[in-house]
Amino acid sequence: MLLHLDASARRASFSRRLSSVYAETWRAAHPGAGYVYRDLAAQPVPHIGEAWTELCDHILEHEITDISRYQEAARTPAQREAWAVVKPLLDEVVAARVILIGTPMYNYSIPSALKAWLDQITFPKMSLEGRSFVVASARGGAYGPGTPRESYDHQERYLRDFFKGHFRVEDVTFIHAELVNARIDPSIAHLREQHEQSLAAALKEAAR
């Protein structure tokens, strides 16, 4: 199954365009494999609360590593309410072979909508080994290797570390369309051609 998430606040965004191309190509190549879509911006996942932290503590204290047993941690009404939020999100992740995330870079990192989803589905010492993550990304500037702002990239670095550190997943692909602000920012308008080249390459990679 492909789990497809979009996190951009813009309805017509470059990250949505890239993730859509990838999803269409994947579904055509895997007919009948299953597909679930979530728009994290249009239908935000709530931020974690104290009851969620209690679920997390119980799972950690009792060394529960089997995801199917996480529900044992929900013992009080508040904890069961928190688990009711987590369960459908986590079920989708567990069922997926590929998790596709369309996300912009906001303020050098990721949107809060995506962070809220990650927080809800992440528990101590869990493993999602055997799955792949694909991140279709749009960034206002250029943050690739060798660029002046490479060190400011807390989007790709954060997500790579997150998937490896929390989920034990290293099969992660990033598809970046960069310099999208060259379309509107006069100070970098001279980089419009580089943006167009980056976008074209990203669309080609998403389709591939």
C-alpha positions as CSV (number, residue, x, y, z in Angstrom):
1,M,0.0,0.0,0.0
2,L,1.0,3.6,-0.6
3,L,0.3,6.1,2.2
4,H,0.3,9.6,0.6
5,L,0.5,12.6,2.9
6,D,0.6,16.3,1.9
7,A,1.5,19.0,4.4
8,S,1.6,22.3,2.4
9,A,-0.7,25.1,3.5
10,R,-1.1,26.0,-0.2
11,R,-3.7,24.1,-2.1
12,A,-1.7,24.4,-5.4
13,S,1.8,23.9,-4.2
14,F,4.9,22.5,-5.8
15,S,5.3,19.8,-3.1
16,R,1.7,18.7,-3.8
17,R,2.4,18.7,-7.5
18,L,5.5,16.5,-7.0
19,S,3.8,14.1,-4.6
20,S,0.8,13.8,-7.0
21,V,3.1,12.8,-9.9
22,Y,4.9,10.2,-7.8
23,A,1.6,8.8,-6.5
24,E,0.1,8.6,-10.0
25,T,3.1,6.8,-11.3
26,W,3.3,4.4,-8.3
27,R,-0.4,3.5,-8.5
28,A,-0.1,2.8,-12.2
29,A,2.9,0.5,-11.6
30,H,1.1,-1.3,-8.6
31,P,-2.5,-1.7,-9.5
32,G,-4.6,-3.0,-6.7
33,A,-1.8,-2.5,-4.1
34,G,-3.9,-0.1,-2.1
35,Y,-3.7,3.7,-1.6
36,V,-4.6,6.0,1.3
37,Y,-4.4,9.8,1.2
38,R,-4.2,12.3,4.0
39,D,-4.1,16.1,3.7
40,L,-2.5,17.1,6.9
41,A,-3.0,20.8,6.2
42,A,-6.7,20.6,5.4
43,Q,-7.5,18.1,8.1
44,P,-4.8,18.7,10.8
45,V,-3.8,16.0,13.2
46,P,-4.1,17.3,16.8
47,H,-0.9,18.0,18.8
48,I,0.0,15.4,21.4
49,G,-1.2,16.0,24.9
50,E,-0.4,14.7,28.4
51,A,-2.4,11.5,27.9
52,W,-0.3,10.7,24.9
53,T,2.9,11.1,27.0
54,E,1.4,8.7,29.5
55,L,0.9,6.1,26.6
56,C,4.5,6.7,25.6
57,D,5.8,6.3,29.2
58,H,3.9,3.0,29.7
59,I,5.3,1.6,26.4
60,L,8.8,2.6,27.4
61,E,8.6,1.4,31.0
62,H,7.1,-2.0,30.0
63,E,9.4,-2.4,27.1
64,I,6.6,-2.9,24.6
65,T,8.1,-3.1,21.1
66,D,5.3,-4.9,19.3
67,I,3.2,-2.2,17.7
68,S,0.1,-4.4,17.9
69,R,0.4,-4.2,21.7
70,Y,0.6,-0.4,22.1
71,Q,-3.1,-0.3,22.9
72,E,-2.4,-2.0,26.2
73,A,-1.0,1.4,27.3
74,A,-4.5,3.0,27.2
75,R,-5.9,2.4,30.7
76,T,-7.7,5.6,31.6
77,P,-10.5,7.5,29.8
78,A,-8.0,10.2,28.8
79,Q,-5.5,7.7,27.5
80,R,-8.1,5.8,25.5
81,E,-9.2,9.1,24.0
82,A,-5.5,9.8,23.0
83,W,-5.2,6.3,21.6
84,A,-8.3,6.8,19.5
85,V,-6.4,9.6,17.7
86,V,-3.2,7.5,17.3
87,K,-4.7,4.2,16.2
88,P,-6.0,5.1,12.7
89,L,-2.9,7.0,11.9
90,L,-0.6,4.2,13.1
91,D,-2.7,1.6,11.3
92,E,-2.2,3.4,8.0
93,V,1.6,3.5,8.5
94,V,1.9,-0.1,9.5
95,A,-0.2,-1.2,6.5
96,A,1.9,0.8,4.0
97,R,5.0,-0.4,2.2
98,V,5.8,3.2,0.9
99,I,5.1,6.4,2.8
100,L,5.0,9.4,0.5
101,I,5.3,12.8,2.1
102,G,4.7,16.0,0.1
103,T,6.1,18.9,2.2
104,P,7.5,22.4,1.8
105,M,10.4,23.7,3.8
106,Y,9.0,26.2,6.3
107,N,11.6,28.3,8.1
108,Y,14.4,25.9,7.4
109,S,12.4,22.9,8.6
110,I,9.0,21.2,8.2
111,P,5.4,22.4,8.7
112,S,3.9,22.0,12.1
113,A,1.1,19.9,10.5
114,L,3.7,17.3,9.5
115,K,5.5,17.4,12.9
116,A,2.1,16.8,14.7
117,W,1.6,13.7,12.6
118,L,5.1,12.4,13.3
119,D,4.6,13.0,17.0
120,Q,1.3,11.1,17.1
121,I,2.7,8.0,15.4
122,T,6.1,7.7,17.1
123,F,6.7,5.7,20.2
124,P,9.9,4.5,21.9
125,K,12.1,1.8,20.2
126,M,9.5,1.2,17.5
127,S,10.5,-0.2,14.1
128,L,9.1,0.3,10.7
129,E,11.9,-1.7,9.0
130,G,11.0,-3.0,5.5
131,R,9.2,0.2,4.5
132,S,10.3,3.1,2.3
133,F,9.9,6.8,2.7
134,V,9.7,9.2,-0.2
135,V,9.8,13.0,0.5
136,A,8.6,15.3,-2.3
137,S,9.8,18.7,-1.2
138,A,9.7,22.4,-2.3
139,R,12.1,24.9,-0.9
140,G,12.1,28.7,-1.5
141,G,15.9,28.8,-1.8
142,A,18.8,26.5,-2.6
143,Y,20.0,24.2,0.1
144,G,21.8,21.4,-1.7
145,P,25.4,20.4,-1.2
146,G,27.8,23.2,-1.9
147,T,25.3,26.0,-1.7
148,P,25.7,28.9,0.7
149,R,22.7,27.8,2.8
150,E,23.5,24.1,2.9
151,S,24.0,24.3,6.7
152,Y,20.5,25.8,7.1
153,D,18.8,22.7,5.8
154,H,17.0,21.3,8.8
155,Q,14.3,19.7,6.6
156,E,16.1,16.8,4.9
157,R,18.6,16.3,7.7
158,Y,15.9,16.2,10.3
159,L,13.7,13.8,8.4
160,R,16.6,11.4,7.6
161,D,17.6,11.4,11.2
162,F,14.0,10.9,12.4
163,F,13.3,8.0,10.1
164,K,16.6,6.3,10.9
165,G,16.6,7.1,14.7
166,H,13.0,6.4,15.5
167,F,11.8,4.0,12.8
168,R,15.1,2.2,11.8
169,V,14.4,3.1,8.2
170,E,17.3,4.2,5.9
171,D,15.4,3.6,2.6
172,V,14.6,7.3,2.2
173,T,14.4,9.2,-1.1
174,F,14.2,13.0,-1.4
175,I,12.9,14.8,-4.4
176,H,13.6,18.6,-4.2
177,A,12.3,21.5,-6.2
178,E,14.4,24.4,-5.2
179,L,14.4,28.2,-5.6
180,V,10.7,28.4,-5.9
181,N,10.8,31.9,-4.4
182,A,12.6,33.1,-7.6
183,R,9.1,33.3,-9.1
184,I,8.1,36.1,-6.7
185,D,11.2,37.5,-4.9
186,P,12.8,40.3,-7.0
187,S,16.1,39.8,-5.2
188,I,16.5,36.3,-6.6
189,A,14.5,36.7,-9.8
190,H,17.8,36.2,-11.7
191,L,17.7,32.6,-10.5
192,R,14.4,31.8,-12.2
193,E,16.0,29.6,-14.8
194,Q,17.8,27.6,-12.2
195,H,14.5,27.1,-10.4
196,E,12.8,25.9,-13.6
197,Q,15.6,23.4,-14.2
198,S,15.3,22.2,-10.6
199,L,11.5,21.8,-10.9
200,A,11.8,20.0,-14.2
201,A,14.4,17.6,-12.8
202,A,12.2,17.0,-9.7
203,L,9.1,16.2,-11.8
204,K,11.1,13.8,-14.0
205,E,12.5,12.1,-10.9
206,A,9.0,11.8,-9.3
207,A,7.6,10.3,-12.5
208,R,10.6,7.9,-12.7
